[in-house]
Amino acid sequence: MSYAPTVPRNHDNLQVESAALLASRGLLGQIGFMSRTMSAAAAVVDFPGALEAVVGEGERVVIERSGMAVAAIVSLADLEALRRIEDEADLEAVRLAKAEGGDSIPYEQVRKELGLA
């Protein structure tokens, strides 16, 4: 089964925005941007082909259900790059929160107020 390279539906600017974000993080050369779209049913039938597209050809495979993108199969390099970006975003959120100042709330108090303790 063959898959035509496409831009994921409903995400017209996703690759451009992703490229800009990755370039700003020095990660642009580490991952590719071609993606292939396939239905969930096709992914079940030809998972080895989808995996080969990712591992062997450097593609991302976007899985659709009822014409809507719902998941993706990506390389380990893509996943690691995403984790680094998420970690950087988390650290930036912490820096911003600390810069706001104010009183800190003990963790146990937050858990109790949220009904988690």
N, C-alpha and C positions, 0 to 999 in steps of 0.2 A: 504494500500500500504506500502511495506517495503522498506527501503533504506539501502544499504550496506555501512558500514563505509569505507571511502577512504581518501586518501590524494588528495587534489584538483589537477586536471590535470594542467600541465604546471608550477607546483610549487613544484618540487620534494624536494627541500631543505627548503621550506617555514616553515614547522613546526619545523625543527631543528633550523633554524635561529630565528624564533619567540620565541622558548623556551629559547635560549641563551639571547636574548634581554630582555625578561620578567624576567628571572632569575637575570640579572644584575640590574634590577629595583626593585627587591624584589616582583614581581607580579606573579611569576610562579605558586604558589599554588592557586591563585585566579581564574584561568580559566582553562578549559579543552582543549584538543587538538584533540579529535576525531571529524571528520567531515563526513557528508554524502553528496553525490552529487545527484542532481535530475534535470531534465529538467525544463525549465520554464513552459512548458505545464503541467507537473506533479505537479508543485508548485501551479498552478492555481486550478487544480482539487482537490488537497489534502493539501491545506494550513493549515487546522487544524492539520493534521498529521505532517507537517513540523514544525509547532509551538510547538507541543507537544515534538518533538525530541529535540528542543532547550530548552524549559522551563522545561519539565519533565525529560529529559534524559541527559541534559547538553551537547548536541551535537551542532556543527555548521552545518548549511545546506548551501552548496554551490549550487547556481543556475546556470545552464548552458543553453546557447542558441547556437544551432548548434555545440554542443560539446565543446564550449569555456566557461570557468568560467566567469560570468559577474556580479554576485552579491552574497551576502551571507545574511543569517538570523542568527544573533548571539544574545547571551544573553545580557542583560543590563550590567552585570558584564564585559563581553568582551568589550562592547562599552565604558564603563567608563575607563577600563584599556587602551584602545587605545587612548582615549582622554588625559589621563595622560601622556602617552608616547609622543603624539604630543605636548602637552604643554611643556614638558621637552625639546624636540627638538627645539621648538620655543625659549625658554629661552636661550638655548645654542647658537643658532644663534645670538640672541641679544648680549650675552656676547662676542662672537667672533667679531661681528661687532664693538662693543664698544672698544674692545682691539686693533682693527686696527688703531684707532685714526682718524685723519683727520677732516676736516670741516663737520659739520652736515648741512643738507639741510632742511629748514622749510617745513612742511607738505604741506602747501598751494602752495609752489613753485613746489613741486613734482606733485601735482594734476594738476597744470596749464601746466607744461611741458608734462604731459601725456594726456592732453586734457580732463581732468575730472572736471575742475573747470568752 
